[in-house]
Amino acid sequence: MYATYRVLEPWIAGAAVADYDTFYFADNGNYHYLSPFGTPDLTFLVPGILHTLPFVGLILHSPAAVILPLPAGFRFTCYYYRKSYYRAFAARPYACAVPAAVPGGSYKGERGLFIFQNLHRYFLYAAILIAFFLAYDALRSVITPHGFYFGLGSALMLVNVVFIAFYTFGCHSFRHLVGGKLDMFSCDPLAKWRYGLWSKVTMLNDRHALWAWLSLFTVAGVDVYIRYVVMPLQAQGVTHLFGVIPL
């Protein structure tokens, strides 16, 4: 719900392309924060009169309209999330590996209605790319165009990157990619190296549900914070929390 609101907010408000900063970007000459929903900045792609077209205008006013479907697709097709909503909402199957519990006596899983879940492995590549953009934004909030600056926003952005990385690189598909598809780990040095990498990814994968929820909250939390920073109150000079922590 919140993500949908943030995607549509600039468009509903009828904001001009030049007002992009008002919704996703904060820079007062010290801090330099870009919201996770606004990275990367796509507003330069379709300049001129094309911004008046409905769909193109939505893209220009809200980069999240293009960006958000990629991590959303990654999460929606995630093995952890699909297990949760299969059981909580679809109730198919009521109990895994119990065919008799399924109405009709059969369960096709990803070979039937849910075949689109196989797109998860492709959404993974987009999620990795977005993770690198978020890491760049976090570093850019510290090494800013104005010099070195480390505020509360920078700390939140860095924490968000860590949880996003844990969730993305602990993914079942990434685990399969780095070594899970091998039949033997001891046949050559490369296979042994991939086994070591697979083992580390497995450690992240063991807590995949935890990283999924933590990263979900940190993405929203960072966006809420940056949106707060660019509110009129901040423009009036309130740039510290409790007068101590720089925003």
Beta strands, then each sheet from edge to edge (+ up, - down):
strand 1: 25-27
strand 2: 32-34
strand 3: 143-144
strand 4: 147-148
strand 5: 240-241
strand 6: 245-246
sheet 1: 1+ 2-
sheet 2: 3+ 4-
sheet 3: 5+ 6-
end
